[in-house]
Amino acid sequence: MKVNKQKRFWVNMAKLATVLFFVWIVMAQGCMRFRTSDNMAGRHFAEKQVPLTIVYHTVDDFTLHYAKTGSDSLPTLVFLHGSPGSWDAFENYLDDKELLQHFRLISVDRPGFGYSQFGDARNLADQSALLQPLLREWKQNNRNIFLVGHSMGGPLALRLALDAYPGLVNGIVLLAGSIDPGAEKPEKWRGLFQHAPFRLLLPGAFRPSNDELWWLKTDLKALDHDLVKLEVPVWMAHGKKDMLVPFANLAYAQQKFPAMLRDTLIWEDANHFIPWSHMADVKRFLLGLPLE
């Protein structure tokens, strides 16, 4: 009798585990997308009394989504979020009244995130190709454009500056940018989640994030080869306690493009999330960029 009870217990537990597994598979498709609806964003900026423009722009049959604030006559800061993420990671920058006095502020949903064809991740070269037409459009005011990349947005900023028509990008700000191929952990487990059924276990934005972080190992090697051609000034900010993107990335930049490195901002106590934990410092850093 005792044996039968134990057997029924484990059978029921197996059934429960199976049900929970399939529930997770279904729920994972719709949760953790890390994005704000256009309507919700509009309400937030209306409360801040900052006009917000939301744009859907199609490039080669790929729809890109971005948010814009500020005057089109001003120099431009283009924010590139990390992985996972979306344009609203920089929401508090886009509604900052002091930044708005000096810059047009644009934050992009990188391909595969937010509302830029969510889930359809691309490698750095493809992301760069998709974003270049937007840069050309924004450059029509003939003012400076600065790319501000946090984490995974950092190597994309460098890739864009290398690929774009000369003079299109006037400067790069790397906020804890992941640019050193030697500092990247192998993370071979990510390859497992490239394929079914394991891929189905990743919720929301973690699926495109896993894709681009898997490709990043190769992308950074290509970037390393091309950085000798970099002709765009770079400003860097990094925390020494960053456990996700090692502080060694700063030393890598100093070795790879010393002539292009203009200034650095370093915190002894900061981790990876400096755009939010140290926003006041980052904002001062941005306000120091040359307008002309």
Sequence and secondary structure as in RCSB ss.txt:
>XXXX:A:sequence
MKVNKQKRFWVNMAKLATVLFFVWIVMAQGCMRFRTSDNMAGRHFAEKQVPLTIVYHTVDDFTLHYAKTGSDSLP
TLVFLHGSPGSWDAFENYLDDKELLQHFRLISVDRPGFGYSQFGDARNLADQSALLQPLLREWKQNNRNIFLVGH
SMGGPLALRLALDAYPGLVNGIVLLAGSIDPGAEKPEKWRGLFQHAPFRLLLPGAFRPSNDELWWLKTDLKALDH
DLVKLEVPVWMAHGKKDMLVPFANLAYAQQKFPAMLRDTLIWEDANHFIPWSHMADVKRFLLGLPLE
>XXXX:A:secstr
 HHHHHHHHHHHHHHHHHHHHHHHHHHHTTS      HHHHHHHHHHTT   EEEEEEETTEEEEEEEES TTS 
EEEEE  SS  GGGGHHHHT HHHHHH EEEEEE TTSTTSSTT    HHHHHHHHHHHHHHHGGG   EEEEEE
TTHHHHHHHHHHHS TTS  EEEEES    GGGS   THHHHTTSTTGGGGS TTHHHHHHHHHHHHHHHHHHHH
HGGG  S EEEEEETT SSS THHHHHHHHH GGGEEEEEEESS  S HHHHTHHHHHHHHHTS   
